[in-house]
Amino acid sequence: MASTERNSLTRKTILGLLIVVVGGICVACDGQEEEQFEPSPTPMHPVTPTPSPTPTVTLVLSSTPTSTIAPLPSSTPTPTVTLIPSPTPTPTATAVPSPAPTATPPPSPTPALLPLANESAGAYYSRGVAYTNLGNYQQAVADFSKAIELKPDDAAIYSNRGLAYHHLGDYQQAIADYIKAIELAPDDADVYINRGSAYVKLGEYDQAVADYSQALDLRPNDVYAYVGQGAAYQGKGDYQQALTNFDRAIEIRPDFAGAYNNRGLLYSELGDHQRAIADFDRAIGINDYYADAYYNRGLAYYGLGDSPRAIANYTKAIELDPNDADGYGKRGLAYKSLGEDEKAIADLEKFLELSTNEQWRAQVEAELEELRGK
């Protein structure tokens, strides 16, 4: 799992983060393995189970909602959504479901260039897919761009480049590529889902709702579209419609961990931490490698004033995703609440090592100054 500092120290939705391989392309989803929503690039992850589309790259959603724990300013984690794989423009090997997730992070991107079979669009496309699976999104963008030069009318190449931009956090460029993909293949529900996820990440919830509606017109029982749209409604403050969407996704697919995670986030935002914990329990029961669900359950326990259980959940999330800045930040605050200052300092320093969010770094630096001044 890549570094998951999603929207500061906030709650994590499914864009967040399960990695699924569909048709050879790695997709960020809801933290659940599928033959596979912080609204995460749908994606995250994602955040996440999946329809069986042919490749594009579940931030599940990330795509990432509810207030944060003091002393950091409260903010609503951006709803996350699942990224869906785009169709393959050239022949590829049969899609193989990814193996059960493990606590080991994915391999680091390979610094050396991978071999290229030839100078065709298909060869660049295939290598771009390989780089995507390795998490080397910059090189993936370069290869997809070369493929587009050679074959500018292929929707799948634009869709996959959009996903790479999505993972890089360049949501505007991702949307531009999704728009082009839709122009070339207007009936691809997955691209609408991914574009909806990007709109969620940008806080453009009305556009996201419209994209998910289009996806549902094309594929009426798509659980990713229901959850992503639910995250968008939650971002708009329409909690009843968000709940309806999450309930519908669970009705269609009772083993969809991402739907329980997002519904739990909604309950947390409404202050119903007990129901939230019950939903996070369900998500973890379905997928006990779901780092975001442990993190979110930790926030719910902290909201109930139960710092020891919060710490236990943050610790499990960190074990599953050692590069998760948010987990260290929140665990540090929980240790501080218990008066365990040395542990709090160590975790908050680790947050600063991993985080690139200047606003939250400033808040944590203030916390550290207070702790060191004792």
C-alpha positions in Angstrom: 0.0 0.0 0.0 1.4 3.4 -0.9 1.7 6.2 1.6 -1.8 7.1 2.7 -1.8 10.5 4.1 -5.4 11.3 3.1 -6.7 14.8 3.6 -4.8 15.6 6.7 -5.5 13.6 9.9 -9.0 12.7 8.9 -11.2 9.7 8.4 -10.6 7.5 5.5 -13.1 6.4 2.9 -12.8 3.6 0.4 -11.0 5.2 -2.3 -8.4 4.3 -0.2 -7.2 1.2 -0.5 -7.3 -2.1 -1.7 -5.1 -3.0 -4.6 -6.9 -5.1 -7.2 -5.5 -6.5 -10.4 -8.0 -6.6 -13.2 -6.8 -7.5 -16.6 -3.3 -6.8 -15.5 -4.0 -3.3 -14.1 -3.7 -2.4 -10.5 -6.7 -0.7 -9.1 -7.1 1.2 -5.9 -10.3 0.1 -4.2 -12.1 -0.3 -0.9 -9.6 -2.3 1.0 -11.1 -5.6 -0.1 -9.7 -8.1 -2.4 -11.8 -8.8 -5.5 -11.9 -10.7 -8.7 -12.4 -6.3 -6.8 -13.9 4.4 -1.9 -11.1 8.6 1.1 -14.9 9.4 -2.2 -11.0 8.3 -2.5 -9.3 8.2 -7.4 -12.3 5.9 -7.2 -9.9 6.1 -6.8 -9.6 5.4 -3.0 -7.6 3.5 -2.3 -10.0 3.9 -2.1 -11.1 3.2 -1.7 -12.8 -2.1 -2.3 -14.9 -5.4 -4.4 -15.4 -4.7 -8.0 -17.5 -5.1 -11.0 -15.6 -7.1 -13.5 -14.6 -4.4 -16.0 -11.7 -4.6 -18.2 -8.7 -2.5 -17.1 -8.4 1.1 -15.9 -6.7 2.1 -12.8 -10.0 2.4 -5.3 -8.9 5.2 -3.7 -11.9 3.9 -3.1 -12.4 6.8 -3.5 -10.9 8.2 -2.3 -11.3 8.9 -2.3 -11.6 10.5 2.5 -15.7 12.4 6.2 -16.4 13.5 9.8 -14.7 15.9 12.1 -11.1 15.3 13.3 -10.1 14.9 16.9 -8.8 17.9 18.8 -6.3 19.5 19.0 -6.3 19.5 15.3 -8.9 21.6 13.6 -12.0 19.7 12.6 -12.6 18.9 9.0 -14.6 16.5 6.9 -12.5 13.8 5.3 -13.2 13.8 1.7 -15.4 10.9 0.8 -13.5 8.3 -1.2 -14.4 6.3 -4.2 -13.2 3.2 -6.0 -11.1 3.3 -9.1 -12.2 1.0 -11.8 -9.8 -0.6 -14.4 -10.2 0.6 -18.0 -10.6 -1.6 -21.1 -7.5 -2.9 -22.6 -6.7 -1.4 -26.1 -4.4 -4.2 -27.0 -4.6 -8.0 -26.2 -3.6 -8.7 -22.6 -3.3 -11.8 -20.5 -6.5 -13.0 -18.8 -7.3 -11.0 -15.8 -6.3 -12.7 -12.6 -7.6 -11.7 -9.2 -4.9 -10.4 -6.9 -3.8 -12.6 -4.0 -5.1 -11.9 -0.5 -3.6 -8.7 0.8 -0.8 -9.0 3.2 0.6 -6.6 5.8 3.7 -6.3 3.6 3.7 -3.0 1.6 3.9 -3.3 -2.2 7.4 -3.3 -3.7 9.0 0.0 -4.3 8.8 1.3 -7.9 11.7 -0.1 -10.0 14.2 2.7 -10.7 15.5 1.2 -13.9 13.3 1.2 -17.0 11.4 -2.0 -17.7 12.2 -3.6 -21.1 10.1 -2.6 -24.0 9.0 -5.3 -26.5 8.9 -2.8 -29.4 8.0 0.8 -30.3 4.3 0.1 -30.7 1.4 1.8 -28.9 0.5 -1.6 -27.4 4.0 -2.1 -26.0 4.1 1.3 -24.3 0.6 0.7 -23.0 1.5 -2.6 -21.5 4.6 -1.2 -19.9 2.5 1.7 -18.5 0.2 -0.9 -16.9 3.3 -2.6 -15.4 4.5 0.6 -14.0 1.0 1.3 -12.6 1.1 -2.1 -10.8 4.5 -1.2 -9.4 3.2 2.2 -8.1 5.5 4.1 -10.5 2.8 6.5 -11.7 5.2 9.1 -13.2 6.7 6.5 -15.5 3.3 5.1 -16.2 2.1 8.6 -17.4 5.2 8.8 -19.6 4.4 5.5 -21.3 0.7 6.1 -21.7 1.5 9.5 -23.2 3.8 7.8 -25.7 1.1 5.3 -26.5 -1.4 8.1 -27.1 1.1 9.8 -29.5 1.1 6.5 -31.5 -2.6 5.7 -31.1 -4.6 8.9 -30.2 -8.1 7.4 -30.6 -7.9 4.7 -27.9 -10.2 5.3 -24.9 -8.5 2.8 -22.7 -5.1 4.5 -22.9 -6.6 7.9 -21.9 -8.5 6.2 -19.1 -5.4 4.5 -17.7 -3.4 7.6 -17.9 -6.2 9.4 -16.1 -5.9 6.8 -13.3 -2.1 7.3 -13.1 -2.7 11.1 -12.7 -5.4 10.3 -10.2 -2.9 8.3 -8.1 -0.5 11.2 -8.3 -3.1 13.6 -6.9 -3.4 15.6 -10.2 -7.2 15.4 -10.3 -7.7 18.1 -12.9 -5.5 16.3 -15.4 -7.1 13.0 -14.5 -10.5 14.5 -15.3 -9.2 15.8 -18.6 -8.2 12.3 -19.6 -11.5 10.8 -18.4 -13.3 13.3 -20.5 -11.4 12.3 -23.5 -12.0 8.6 -22.7 -15.7 9.3 -22.5 -15.7 11.1 -25.8 -14.2 8.0 -27.4 -16.2 5.4 -25.4 -19.3 7.1 -24.0 -20.8 3.8 -22.6 -18.0 2.9 -20.2 -19.5 3.0 -16.7 -16.1 2.6 -15.1 -14.8 5.9 -16.5 -17.8 7.8 -15.1 -17.1 6.2 -11.7 -13.5 7.2 -11.8 -14.3 10.7 -12.9 -16.8 10.9 -10.2 -14.1 10.0 -7.7 -11.9 12.7 -9.0 -14.7 15.3 -8.6 -15.2 14.1 -5.0 -11.5 14.6 -4.3 -11.9 18.2 -5.6 -15.1 18.8 -3.5 -17.2 19.1 -6.7 -20.0 17.0 -5.4 -22.7 17.9 -7.8 -20.6 16.8 -10.8 -19.7 13.6 -8.9 -23.3 12.8 -8.2 -24.1 13.3 -11.9 -21.3 11.0 -13.0 -22.3 8.2 -10.6 -25.9 8.6 -11.8 -24.7 8.1 -15.4 -22.7 5.0 -14.3 -25.8 3.6 -12.6 -27.9 4.2 -15.8 -25.3 2.1 -17.6 -24.9 -0.5 -14.9 -27.8 -0.3 -12.4 -26.5 -2.5 -9.6 -22.9 -1.3 -9.5 -21.9 -1.1 -5.8 -19.0 1.2 -6.5 -21.3 3.7 -8.1 -23.7 3.5 -5.2 -20.9 4.0 -2.6 -19.1 6.7 -4.5 -22.4 8.6 -5.0 -23.1 8.1 -1.3 -19.8 9.7 -0.5 -20.6 12.6 -2.8 -24.0 13.1 -1.1 -22.3 13.0 2.3 -19.9 15.7 1.1 -23.0 17.8 0.1 -24.4 17.3 3.6 -27.3 15.1 2.3 -26.8 12.5 4.9 -30.1 10.7 4.4 -29.5 10.1 0.7 -25.9 9.0 1.5 -27.2 6.5 4.0 -29.7 5.2 1.4 -26.9 4.7 -1.1 -24.7 2.8 1.4 -27.6 0.7 2.5 -28.4 -0.1 -1.2 -24.8 -1.2 -1.9 -24.8 -3.5 1.2 -28.2 -4.9 0.0 -26.7 -5.7 -3.4 -23.4 -7.0 -2.0 -23.5 -7.9 1.7 -19.8 -8.7 1.7 -18.7 -5.3 0.4 -16.3 -4.1 3.1 -16.0 -0.6 1.6 -19.7 0.0 1.9 -19.6 -0.8 5.6 -16.5 1.4 6.0 -18.2 4.4 4.4 -21.5 3.9 6.2 -19.4 3.8 9.5 -17.8 7.1 8.5 -21.3 8.6 8.0 -22.4 7.4 11.4 -19.2 8.8 13.0 -19.9 12.2 11.3 -23.4 12.1 12.8 -21.9 11.4 16.3 -23.2 7.9 16.5 -19.9 6.2 17.3 -21.4 2.9 18.5 -23.1 2.3 15.1 -19.9 3.4 13.4 -17.9 0.9 15.3 -20.4 -1.9 14.5 -19.9 -1.1 10.8 -16.1 -1.0 11.0 -16.3 -4.3 12.8 -18.2 -5.7 9.8 -15.7 -4.3 7.4 -12.8 -5.8 9.3 -14.7 -9.1 9.6 -14.9 -9.3 5.8 -11.3 -8.1 5.3 -9.0 -8.2 8.3 -6.3 -6.5 6.2 -8.4 -3.4 5.8 -6.1 -0.7 7.3 -8.5 2.2 6.8 -11.2 0.4 8.7 -8.9 -0.1 11.7 -7.9 3.6 11.5 -11.5 4.7 11.3 -12.5 2.5 14.2 -9.7 4.0 16.2 -11.2 7.5 15.5 -14.6 6.3 16.7 -13.2 4.8 19.9 -11.3 8.1 20.5 -14.6 9.9 19.9 -16.0 7.8 22.8 -13.1 8.8 25.0 -11.6 5.3 24.8 -7.9 6.1 24.1 -6.5 2.6 24.8 -8.8 1.0 22.2 -8.1 3.8 19.8 -4.4 3.2 20.2 -4.8 -0.5 19.6 -6.7 0.2 16.3 -4.2 2.8 15.1 -1.4 0.4 15.9 -3.0 -2.3 13.7 -3.6 0.2 10.9 0.1 1.2 11.1 1.2 -2.5 11.0 -0.8 -2.9 7.8 0.4 0.4 6.3 3.7 1.5 7.8 3.8 4.6 5.7 0.4 6.0 7.0 1.2 9.4 8.4 -2.3 9.8 9.7 -2.1 6.7 11.8 1.0 8.0 13.6 -0.4 11.4 14.1 -3.7 10.2 15.6 -1.9 7.6 17.8 0.4 10.3 19.0 -2.5 12.5 20.1 -4.1 9.5 21.8 -0.9 8.8 23.7 -0.8 12.5 24.7 -4.3 12.2 26.1 -3.1 9.4 28.4 -0.1 11.4 29.5 2.4 9.0 27.7 4.4 11.9 26.4 7.5 10.0 25.1 5.3 7.8 22.9 3.3 10.8 21.8 6.5 12.6 20.8 7.9 9.6 18.9 4.6 9.2 16.9 4.2 12.9 16.1 7.8 13.0 14.9 7.1 10.1 12.7 4.1 11.9 11.3 6.3 14.8 10.4 8.7 12.5 8.7 6.0 11.0 6.5 3.6 13.9 6.0 3.8 16.5 3.3 0.6 18.4 4.3 2.0 21.8 5.5 -1.2 22.8 7.4 -1.2 19.7 9.5 2.5 19.6 9.9 2.2 23.1 11.5 -0.4 21.8 13.9 1.7 18.8 14.9 4.8 20.9 15.3 2.8 23.0 17.8 1.8 19.9 19.7 5.5 18.7 19.8 6.6 22.1 21.1 4.1 21.9 23.9 5.1 18.3 24.8 8.9 19.1 24.7 8.3 22.1 26.9 6.9 20.1 29.8 
